[in-house]
């Protein structure tokens, strides 16, 4: 499912127009991004938690040249699935 399909599904389930559904979805994503930039967690009970994790500096190997490269420390976005999402995942897996 891509963004357009998600907007269409939201509009169909809520009775919103596609424009309103797209605006609501974009506002949700923007708000999550703003909170992560501040270093805050965003918890959607049953769905999951978005947070920021610190990655340590490390050395890596360039696969083409074999040279050692230093990778600097950085902050990365992290998502941990909530209970409802995990149940849905298990149910989908059983259907296969």
C-alpha positions in Angstrom: 0.0 0.0 0.0 1.4 3.4 -0.9 0.5 6.8 0.4 -2.3 7.5 -2.1 -3.9 4.1 -1.3 -3.7 4.8 2.4 -5.4 8.2 1.9 -8.1 6.5 -0.1 -8.6 3.9 2.6 -8.8 6.5 5.4 -11.3 8.6 3.4 -13.5 5.5 2.7 -13.5 4.4 6.4 -14.1 7.8 7.9 -16.3 9.4 5.3 -13.8 12.3 5.0 -12.9 13.7 1.6 -9.7 12.5 0.2 -8.2 16.0 0.6 -9.2 16.1 4.3 -7.8 12.6 4.8 -4.6 13.5 3.2 -4.3 16.7 5.3 -5.0 14.7 8.5 -2.4 12.1 7.6 0.2 14.7 6.7 -0.4 16.6 9.9 -0.1 13.3 11.9 3.3 12.5 10.2 4.5 16.1 10.7 3.6 16.1 14.3 5.4 12.8 14.9 8.5 14.1 13.1 8.5 17.4 15.2 8.4 15.4 18.4 11.2 13.1 17.4 13.3 16.1 16.4 12.8 17.3 20.0 13.9 13.9 21.3 10.4 13.0 22.6 8.7 9.7 22.3 5.3 9.3 20.5 3.2 6.5 21.9 0.1 5.3 20.1 -1.4 2.7 22.4 -2.0 -0.6 20.7 -0.2 0.6 17.5 3.4 1.3 18.7 6.0 3.8 19.9 8.2 6.1 17.8 11.4 7.1 19.6 14.9 8.4 18.9 17.9 6.1 19.5 21.6 7.0 19.6 23.9 5.0 17.4 27.5 4.8 18.6 30.4 5.7 16.2 31.8 2.6 14.6 34.1 1.4 11.9 32.8 -0.3 8.8 34.4 -1.9 5.7 33.8 -0.6 2.2 32.7 -3.8 0.3 34.2 -2.6 -3.0 37.6 -1.5 -1.8 37.9 -3.3 1.5 39.0 0.0 3.1 38.0 0.7 6.7 35.7 3.6 7.0 34.7 5.5 10.2 31.0 5.9 10.6 30.1 8.8 13.0 27.7 8.6 15.9 24.1 9.7 15.0 20.6 9.7 16.1 18.1 7.5 14.3 14.3 7.1 14.4 13.1 3.8 16.0 9.7 2.1 16.0 8.5 -0.6 18.4 5.2 -2.3 17.4 2.4 -2.3 19.9 0.3 -5.2 21.0 -2.6 -4.8 18.5 -0.1 -4.4 15.6 1.7 -7.6 16.7 -1.5 -9.5 16.9 -2.5 -8.4 13.4 0.9 -9.4 12.2 0.6 -12.9 13.7 -2.9 -13.4 12.2 -1.6 -12.4 8.8 1.3 -14.8 9.1 -1.0 -17.7 10.0 -3.1 -17.1 6.8 -0.1 -17.7 4.6 
